[in-house]
Amino acid sequence: MRLSFIRMVVVLFFVLISCTFAIGSDYSYKIGPGDVIEISVWRDESLNRKVAVPPDGIIAFPLIGDINIKGMTVTDIRNTVTERLDAYIKDAIVTVMLLEINSMRAYVIGKVNKPGSYPILIDTSVVQMLSMAGGLNPFASEKNIHILRTVNNTTQKIPFNYKEVLKGSNLEQNIILQQGDVIVVP
């Protein structure tokens, strides 16, 4: 009995590990303006920096100068800093930590109870964001909501019919929001 319990725990452990790697491989967070990272170099305290990413995404780091980190992952930043430091410090051990996520935001404007800017997680849908904004007010046009999304400097207008989604039809319009999306509730 005890042996089967141990086997079950071991199997469960490996299943959880496998799921973690599967989830991690699907999505890597890209650093954006407002995020705060910490870069440290082992055994060299003078190179440790806590940095808020500016709007242009360019940070300065001792010895190696400016680095454009906008859109990079933590791994990308670590690799870039390590490579560029190699001319000054051989085999440098660089650690990059994401301390604060501030760039993942979407906006809700119009006839909602609490319009404004809201943080989004990896999988935040339109309905979830409208809920964060306190729901629609009584004067909202439920059938004419739209999402403004900028892709390659072009703004797309994506229609959203709140009434249909509440009834459980046409659910594919309840899209996952992306950084910078604007939900407009007329």
FIGUNU-420809 format. One line per 3 residues: their letters; for each residue x, z, y of N, C-alpha, C, O. Coordinates in steps of 0.02 Angstrom, whole numbers. Layout:
N
a) X Z Y X Z Y X Z Y X Z Y ~ ... .
//
This chain:
186
mrl) 42 0 -59 0 0 0 44 0 63 34 -40 108 ~ 93 44 64 137 48 122 177 -16 130 189 -39 186 ~ 199 -46 74 238 -107 76 196 -165 105 222 -205 143 .
sfi) 133 -169 86 90 -223 113 78 -214 188 73 -262 225 ~ 73 -151 210 65 -138 281 127 -161 320 121 -191 373 ~ 186 -147 293 249 -168 325 253 -244 327 273 -273 378 .
rmv) 233 -277 272 234 -350 272 186 -378 325 203 -426 360 ~ 128 -348 331 79 -370 380 107 -362 451 98 -407 493 ~ 140 -307 464 170 -295 530 224 -347 544 227 -374 599 .
vvl) 266 -362 494 320 -411 503 290 -481 516 313 -516 560 ~ 239 -500 478 207 -565 488 176 -568 557 182 -619 591 ~ 141 -515 577 110 -513 643 163 -520 698 153 -554 748 .
ffv) 219 -487 689 274 -491 737 298 -563 745 306 -587 802 ~ 309 -599 690 332 -668 694 279 -714 723 296 -762 758 ~ 216 -701 709 162 -741 739 162 -732 815 157 -781 851 .
lis) 169 -670 838 171 -656 910 231 -689 943 225 -717 998 ~ 288 -686 911 349 -718 937 338 -793 942 356 -824 992 ~ 310 -823 890 297 -895 890 250 -915 946 260 -965 980 .
ctf) 197 -875 956 149 -889 1009 181 -884 1077 168 -924 1122 ~ 225 -835 1086 259 -826 1149 301 -888 1166 300 -912 1222 ~ 339 -913 1116 380 -972 1128 337 -1033 1141 355 -1075 1182 .
aig) 282 -1039 1106 237 -1096 1116 207 -1096 1186 203 -1147 1219 ~ 186 -1037 1209 157 -1032 1276 211 -1045 1328 199 -1082 1376 ~ 270 -1016 1319 324 -1024 1367 347 -1096 1373 370 -1116 1427 .
sdy) 342 -1136 1320 367 -1204 1323 318 -1250 1359 338 -1305 1380 ~ 255 -1231 1366 205 -1273 1398 210 -1271 1474 194 -1320 1507 ~ 232 -1216 1502 231 -1209 1574 291 -1170 1598 306 -1116 1572 .
syk) 324 -1197 1649 378 -1161 1682 360 -1158 1756 348 -1210 1787 ~ 359 -1099 1784 340 -1090 1853 392 -1121 1899 452 -1111 1890 ~ 369 -1159 1947 412 -1191 1996 413 -1148 2059 360 -1129 2086 .
igp) 472 -1132 2083 481 -1091 2143 455 -1129 2204 466 -1189 2211 ~ 422 -1092 2248 395 -1123 2308 406 -1079 2369 430 -1023 2364 ~ 389 -1105 2428 398 -1068 2490 362 -1001 2489 304 -997 2467 .
gdv) 396 -949 2513 366 -882 2514 384 -840 2453 379 -779 2456 ~ 404 -872 2399 424 -834 2339 488 -796 2355 528 -817 2397 ~ 498 -741 2321 559 -701 2330 597 -699 2264 569 -681 2212 .
iei) 660 -718 2267 703 -716 2208 764 -672 2221 782 -659 2278 ~ 794 -651 2166 857 -614 2172 908 -651 2129 896 -665 2071 ~ 965 -666 2160 1020 -699 2125 1078 -650 2123 1099 -624 2175 .
svw) 1103 -638 2063 1160 -593 2057 1213 -622 2012 1199 -659 1964 ~ 1275 -606 2028 1332 -628 1988 1365 -566 1959 1386 -521 1996 ~ 1369 -565 1893 1396 -507 1859 1467 -493 1881 1508 -538 1886 .
rde) 1480 -429 1896 1546 -404 1917 1567 -428 1987 1626 -426 2004 ~ 1518 -451 2027 1535 -469 2095 1476 -452 2140 1435 -495 2157 ~ 1473 -388 2160 1417 -363 2201 1411 -400 2267 1356 -405 2295 .
sln) 1465 -426 2293 1463 -461 2358 1423 -526 2355 1404 -553 2406 ~ 1409 -550 2294 1372 -613 2287 1298 -601 2268 1260 -649 2259 ~ 1277 -538 2264 1207 -524 2247 1164 -533 2309 1180 -507 2363 .
rkv) 1109 -571 2302 1064 -586 2358 991 -583 2337 973 -607 2284 ~ 951 -553 2380 878 -556 2374 856 -606 2428 871 -595 2487 ~ 821 -659 2408 807 -713 2454 733 -731 2454 703 -740 2402 .
avp) 703 -736 2514 636 -763 2522 644 -838 2534 682 -859 2577 ~ 608 -877 2495 616 -950 2500 580 -975 2563 520 -964 2571 ~ 616 -1008 2608 586 -1033 2670 543 -1095 2656 545 -1123 2601 .
pdg) 504 -1117 2705 459 -1175 2695 494 -1239 2671 465 -1278 2635 ~ 557 -1249 2692 592 -1310 2671 625 -1303 2602 649 -1352 2574 ~ 624 -1241 2574 651 -1230 2507 727 -1226 2503 754 -1223 2448 .
iia) 761 -1226 2560 834 -1225 2560 859 -1154 2574 843 -1125 2625 ~ 898 -1128 2527 928 -1062 2535 1004 -1069 2541 1033 -1118 2518 ~ 1034 -1020 2572 1107 -1019 2577 1133 -966 2529 1104 -912 2522 .
fpl) 1188 -982 2496 1220 -935 2450 1295 -935 2463 1324 -988 2473 ~ 1326 -876 2462 1398 -871 2476 1440 -917 2432 1425 -927 2373 ~ 1491 -945 2460 1539 -989 2429 1513 -1060 2417 1550 -1109 2426 .
igd) 1450 -1068 2398 1425 -1134 2379 1379 -1166 2431 1360 -1224 2423 ~ 1361 -1130 2482 1322 -1159 2536 1247 -1166 2521 1219 -1124 2486 ~ 1217 -1219 2548 1145 -1228 2543 1125 -1258 2475 1160 -1300 2447 .
ini) 1068 -1234 2451 1039 -1259 2388 965 -1270 2401 930 -1225 2424 ~ 940 -1330 2385 869 -1344 2391 836 -1323 2325 843 -1358 2275 ~ 801 -1266 2325 772 -1240 2263 697 -1253 2257 666 -1234 2207 .
kgm) 668 -1285 2307 596 -1298 2304 580 -1341 2243 609 -1394 2232 ~ 534 -1317 2202 514 -1353 2142 558 -1340 2081 545 -1367 2027 ~ 609 -1299 2089 652 -1282 2032 622 -1223 1994 584 -1183 2022 .
tvt) 640 -1217 1930 623 -1158 1892 679 -1107 1899 732 -1123 1926 ~ 668 -1046 1876 721 -994 1877 782 -1019 1838 838 -1008 1860 ~ 771 -1051 1782 826 -1078 1742 864 -1131 1780 926 -1133 1778 .
dir) 828 -1176 1814 862 -1228 1854 907 -1197 1907 963 -1220 1917 ~ 881 -1146 1941 920 -1113 1994 982 -1081 1964 1037 -1088 1991 ~ 974 -1044 1909 1031 -1011 1877 1084 -1063 1858 1144 -1052 1869 .
ntv) 1063 -1119 1828 1111 -1170 1808 1146 -1201 1868 1207 -1212 1865 ~ 1109 -1215 1922 1139 -1245 1982 1190 -1198 2013 1245 -1219 2031 ~ 1172 -1134 2021 1218 -1086 2051 1280 -1078 2007 1336 -1076 2032 .
ter) 1270 -1073 1942 1326 -1066 1896 1374 -1125 1901 1435 -1116 1906 ~ 1346 -1186 1900 1387 -1246 1905 1427 -1249 1970 1486 -1263 1970 ~ 1393 -1234 2026 1426 -1239 2091 1476 -1182 2102 1525 -1191 2139 .
lda) 1465 -1125 2071 1512 -1069 2077 1574 -1079 2034 1626 -1047 2046 ~ 1570 -1124 1985 1625 -1133 1937 1691 -1151 1972 1745 -1135 1946 ~ 1688 -1183 2029 1749 -1200 2066 1784 -1138 2093 1844 -1139 2107 .
yik) 1746 -1083 2101 1773 -1021 2129 1779 -965 2078 1826 -925 2080 ~ 1730 -962 2032 1730 -909 1982 1718 -941 1914 1663 -965 1900 ~ 1768 -942 1872 1762 -972 1806 1716 -930 1762 1720 -868 1761 .
dai) 1672 -964 1726 1626 -932 1679 1585 -876 1711 1575 -823 1681 ~ 1561 -888 1772 1520 -838 1806 1455 -827 1768 1425 -874 1742 ~ 1434 -765 1764 1370 -748 1732 1321 -735 1788 1324 -684 1822 .
vtv) 1275 -782 1796 1226 -780 1850 1158 -761 1823 1136 -786 1771 ~ 1125 -716 1858 1057 -696 1841 1012 -713 1900 1028 -697 1957 ~ 955 -744 1885 905 -759 1937 840 -728 1914 817 -741 1858 .
mll) 810 -688 1958 746 -656 1942 695 -674 1995 709 -674 2055 ~ 635 -689 1973 580 -701 2018 548 -634 2032 518 -603 1988 ~ 553 -610 2094 528 -544 2112 456 -546 2138 417 -501 2123 .
ein) 440 -597 2177 373 -602 2206 349 -675 2204 387 -720 2222 ~ 288 -685 2182 257 -751 2184 209 -752 2243 157 -720 2242 ~ 227 -790 2294 185 -795 2354 163 -866 2369 121 -877 2413 .
smr) 190 -915 2334 175 -984 2350 115 -1013 2313 89 -1065 2332 ~ 92 -979 2261 35 -1003 2222 -29 -981 2254 -57 -928 2237 ~ -54 -1021 2302 -114 -1003 2339 -160 -1064 2343 -138 -1121 2345 .
ayv) -225 -1049 2343 -276 -1100 2356 -320 -1071 2411 -318 -1011 2425 ~ -360 -1114 2441 -399 -1094 2499 -473 -1111 2489 -490 -1161 2458 ~ -516 -1067 2514 -588 -1078 2511 -614 -1075 2582 -605 -1024 2617 .
igk) -647 -1128 2604 -675 -1130 2672 -749 -1149 2669 -772 -1179 2620 ~ -784 -1132 2720 -855 -1151 2725 -901 -1093 2709 -886 -1036 2725 ~ -956 -1109 2678 -1011 -1061 2669 -1003 -1019 2605 -1042 -1024 2558 .
vnk) -951 -979 2607 -941 -927 2555 -940 -860 2591 -933 -858 2652 ~ -946 -806 2553 -949 -740 2584 -883 -716 2611 -881 -677 2660 ~ -827 -737 2581 -761 -716 2605 -713 -776 2605 -670 -781 2561 .
pgs) -719 -821 2654 -672 -878 2656 -601 -853 2667 -590 -800 2697 ~ -553 -891 2641 -483 -872 2653 -436 -901 2602 -452 -948 2565 ~ -377 -873 2602 -322 -893 2558 -320 -844 2500 -323 -783 2510 .
ypi) -315 -870 2438 -316 -828 2379 -259 -847 2332 -243 -906 2325 ~ -229 -797 2298 -178 -813 2249 -210 -846 2188 -265 -828 2168 ~ -174 -893 2159 -198 -923 2097 -148 -910 2041 -87 -907 2052 .
lid) -175 -902 1983 -133 -894 1924 -125 -963 1892 -149 -1013 1920 ~ -93 -966 1837 -81 -1030 1804 -146 -1066 1789 -150 -1127 1797 ~ -197 -1031 1767 -260 -1062 1747 -320 -1034 1785 -365 -1006 1755 .
tsv) -321 -1042 1851 -378 -1020 1892 -423 -1079 1905 -401 -1130 1932 ~ -486 -1073 1885 -534 -1129 1893 -571 -1123 1960 -564 -1074 1996 ~ -609 -1175 1975 -648 -1177 2038 -698 -1120 2039 -705 -1085 2089 .
vqm) -734 -1109 1983 -784 -1055 1981 -751 -987 1991 -778 -945 2026 ~ -693 -977 1961 -658 -914 1969 -638 -904 2042 -643 -849 2069 ~ -614 -957 2075 -594 -952 2145 -654 -938 2190 -650 -898 2237 .
lsm) -711 -970 2176 -772 -957 2215 -793 -884 2206 -819 -853 2252 ~ -783 -858 2147 -798 -787 2134 -753 -742 2175 -776 -693 2204 ~ -688 -759 2179 -641 -720 2220 -662 -720 2293 -651 -672 2329 .
agg) -693 -776 2314 -715 -782 2384 -784 -751 2395 -815 -763 2446 ~ -807 -712 2347 -869 -676 2355 -931 -716 2340 -987 -694 2354 ~ -923 -776 2312 -980 -818 2295 -1006 -857 2355 -982 -848 2411 .
lnp) -1054 -900 2342 -1083 -941 2394 -1133 -900 2435 -1165 -855 2408 ~ -1138 -916 2499 -1190 -883 2539 -1255 -922 2531 -1254 -978 2506 ~ -1312 -895 2552 -1377 -928 2540 -1384 -997 2572 -1428 -1035 2551 .
fas) -1343 -1014 2620 -1349 -1078 2655 -1302 -1132 2627 -1301 -1188 2653 ~ -1265 -1116 2576 -1216 -1163 2547 -1252 -1220 2512 -1305 -1211 2481 ~ -1222 -1278 2516 -1248 -1338 2481 -1214 -1340 2413 -1159 -1368 2406 .
ekn) -1246 -1312 2362 -1216 -1303 2296 -1196 -1369 2263 -1150 -1371 2222 ~ -1230 -1424 2280 -1218 -1488 2248 -1164 -1529 2282 -1142 -1580 2255 ~ -1141 -1508 2341 -1095 -1550 2380 -1027 -1518 2392 -993 -1536 2440 .
ihi) -1007 -1472 2351 -942 -1440 2358 -889 -1491 2337 -901 -1532 2293 ~ -830 -1487 2368 -775 -1530 2346 -709 -1494 2353 -702 -1445 2391 ~ -661 -1519 2316 -593 -1491 2317 -548 -1544 2349 -549 -1602 2328 .
lrt) -509 -1523 2398 -459 -1568 2428 -392 -1552 2396 -368 -1496 2397 ~ -361 -1603 2367 -297 -1595 2333 -248 -1648 2359 -265 -1707 2360 ~ -189 -1626 2378 -138 -1673 2402 -90 -1688 2346 -59 -1643 2317 .
vnn) -84 -1753 2331 -37 -1777 2280 3 -1833 2310 -26 -1883 2332 ~ 68 -1826 2311 113 -1877 2340 92 -1896 2411 87 -1955 2427 ~ 80 -1847 2452 61 -1856 2523 -5 -1892 2533 -19 -1917 2587 .
ttq) -47 -1895 2481 -113 -1925 2486 -164 -1871 2466 -157 -1838 2415 ~ -216 -1864 2508 -268 -1814 2494 -324 -1845 2453 -352 -1896 2471 ~ -339 -1812 2397 -394 -1832 2354 -453 -1786 2366 -444 -1727 2380 .
kip) -513 -1813 2361 -574 -1774 2367 -608 -1773 2299 -630 -1824 2274 ~ -610 -1714 2268 -638 -1706 2201 -706 -1671 2206 -710 -1615 2230 ~ -759 -1705 2185 -826 -1675 2191 -837 -1617 2141 -809 -1617 2087 .
fny) -878 -1569 2162 -894 -1512 2119 -967 -1492 2132 -986 -1476 2188 ~ -1008 -1494 2079 -1078 -1475 2084 -1087 -1406 2052 -1091 -1400 1990 ~ -1090 -1356 2093 -1094 -1286 2070 -1157 -1274 2028 -1154 -1238 1978 .
kev) -1212 -1304 2048 -1276 -1295 2013 -1271 -1320 1941 -1295 -1287 1895 ~ -1240 -1378 1931 -1232 -1405 1864 -1189 -1360 1820 -1206 -1347 1762 ~ -1134 -1336 1848 -1088 -1293 1809 -1123 -1229 1789 -1115 -1205 1733 .
lkg) -1163 -1200 1834 -1200 -1138 1817 -1249 -1150 1761 -1263 -1105 1721 ~ -1277 -1210 1757 -1324 -1227 1703 -1287 -1244 1638 -1319 -1250 1585 ~ -1222 -1251 1641 -1183 -1265 1581 -1174 -1339 1568 -1153 -1358 1513 .
snl) -1191 -1382 1616 -1181 -1453 1606 -1125 -1478 1652 -1110 -1449 1703 ~ -1095 -1534 1631 -1041 -1565 1669 -984 -1515 1684 -959 -1511 1740 ~ -966 -1477 1634 -916 -1423 1642 -845 -1449 1657 -803 -1411 1682 .
eqn) -832 -1512 1643 -765 -1539 1655 -747 -1540 1729 -689 -1547 1747 ~ -798 -1534 1773 -783 -1532 1844 -756 -1464 1867 -732 -1457 1923 ~ -760 -1414 1824 -733 -1348 1839 -658 -1349 1825 -634 -1318 1777 .
iil) -622 -1386 1866 -551 -1400 1854 -507 -1339 1868 -527 -1291 1901 ~ -447 -1342 1841 -396 -1291 1855 -365 -1308 1923 -343 -1364 1935 ~ -363 -1258 1966 -336 -1268 2034 -260 -1273 2033 -226 -1244 1990 .
qqg) -234 -1309 2082 -163 -1315 2091 -143 -1286 2158 -185 -1276 2202 ~ -79 -1273 2165 -53 -1245 2227 -73 -1288 2287 -62 -1349 2288 ~ -104 -1256 2337 -123 -1290 2398 -193 -1321 2398 -214 -1347 2450 .
dvi) -229 -1319 2342 -297 -1346 2340 -341 -1310 2391 -332 -1251 2405 ~ -389 -1348 2419 -437 -1321 2466 -507 -1334 2440 -526 -1392 2430 ~ -546 -1281 2429 -615 -1290 2408 -658 -1287 2472 -656 -1239 2510 .
vvp) -696 -1341 2481 -738 -1346 2540 -811 -1338 2519 -836 -1376 2478 ~ -844 -1287 2547 -914 -1272 2531 -956 -1286 2594 -958 -1244 2639 ~ -989 -1345 2596 -1028 -1362 2656 -1093 -1320 2660 -1132 -1328 2707 .
//
